[in-house]
Amino acid sequence: DAGVTQSPTHLIKTRGQHVTLRCSPISGHKSVSWYQQVLGQGPQFIFQYYEKEERGRGNFPDRFSARQFPNYSSELNVNALLLGDSALYLCASSLTLLRQGAYEQYFGPGTRLTVT
Amino acid sequence: ELKVEQNPLFLSMQEGKNYTIYCNYSTTSDRLYWYRQDPGKSLESLFVLLSNGAVKQEGRLMASLDTKARLSTLHITAAVHDLSATYFCAVDIMYSGGGADGLTFGKGTHLIIQP
């Protein structure tokens, strides 16, 4: 079975531009979470979507937004890019919410975003 | 605010030695996760610890959880070079009033095992 897939693999953008990152969860998984991992740090939680609804967000500005589609895939959008947005963006999927019986989140390979 | 602290952050050790990585967290949680990350790669799940006293072992790695002490350990036995990687612990908490369950990660332990 295919795992979590993300596209693109790498991306280079200029300050002030907009970017869209895409994620396809494992088949049958209804929850998608997004994380940002800056070089040398642990991943930081950005958003979680479950059944196409936003369930929560971490401490990120409104420039970050996301949505989940009827097929449970998801997009992360970042507007007005800053140099500090350069990071590895990870998508994770789970069957349900962790506290509703899901065992764990499964991470995709990530999208490496470089802002120049 | 939940804090997850790992130590050490950097560890260089020789093959054949034993060592322990510690993970402390600041709020109540009965779930703790350990991940491995190789340079430029995503996160590989190692262990999911779901209750107080849980102990899991896979090869040369063993993880344990003490929810009362808010402490988890990852023990490496007779280290080999292939175990060189960055190891993260993570705790799940409720975000935004209880709606989401994102993971909060430690900063990671960068482990180098030398022949």
Chai-1 contact restraints between the chains, C-beta under 6 A:
chainA,res_idxA,chainB,res_idxB,connection_type,confidence,min_distance_angstrom,max_distance_angstrom,comment,restraint_id
A,S33,B,G102,contact,1.0,0.0,6.0,A-B,restraint_1
A,G42,B,F88,contact,1.0,0.0,6.0,A-B,restraint_2
A,G42,B,F105,contact,1.0,0.0,6.0,A-B,restraint_3
A,G42,B,G106,contact,1.0,0.0,6.0,A-B,restraint_4
A,G42,B,K107,contact,1.0,0.0,6.0,A-B,restraint_5
A,G42,B,G108,contact,1.0,0.0,6.0,A-B,restraint_6
A,P43,B,F105,contact,1.0,0.0,6.0,A-B,restraint_7
A,F45,B,G102,contact,1.0,0.0,6.0,A-B,restraint_8
A,Q48,B,A100,contact,1.0,0.0,6.0,A-B,restraint_9
A,Q48,B,G102,contact,1.0,0.0,6.0,A-B,restraint_10
A,R55,B,G99,contact,1.0,0.0,6.0,A-B,restraint_11
A,R55,B,A100,contact,1.0,0.0,6.0,A-B,restraint_12
A,G56,B,Y95,contact,1.0,0.0,6.0,A-B,restraint_13
A,G56,B,S96,contact,1.0,0.0,6.0,A-B,restraint_14
A,G56,B,G99,contact,1.0,0.0,6.0,A-B,restraint_15
A,G56,B,A100,contact,1.0,0.0,6.0,A-B,restraint_16
A,L97,B,D101,contact,1.0,0.0,6.0,A-B,restraint_17
A,L98,B,D92,contact,1.0,0.0,6.0,A-B,restraint_18
A,L98,B,D101,contact,1.0,0.0,6.0,A-B,restraint_19
A,R99,B,D101,contact,1.0,0.0,6.0,A-B,restraint_20
A,E104,B,V48,contact,1.0,0.0,6.0,A-B,restraint_21
A,F107,B,S42,contact,1.0,0.0,6.0,A-B,restraint_22
A,F107,B,L43,contact,1.0,0.0,6.0,A-B,restraint_23
A,P109,B,S42,contact,1.0,0.0,6.0,A-B,restraint_24
A,G110,B,S42,contact,1.0,0.0,6.0,A-B,restraint_25
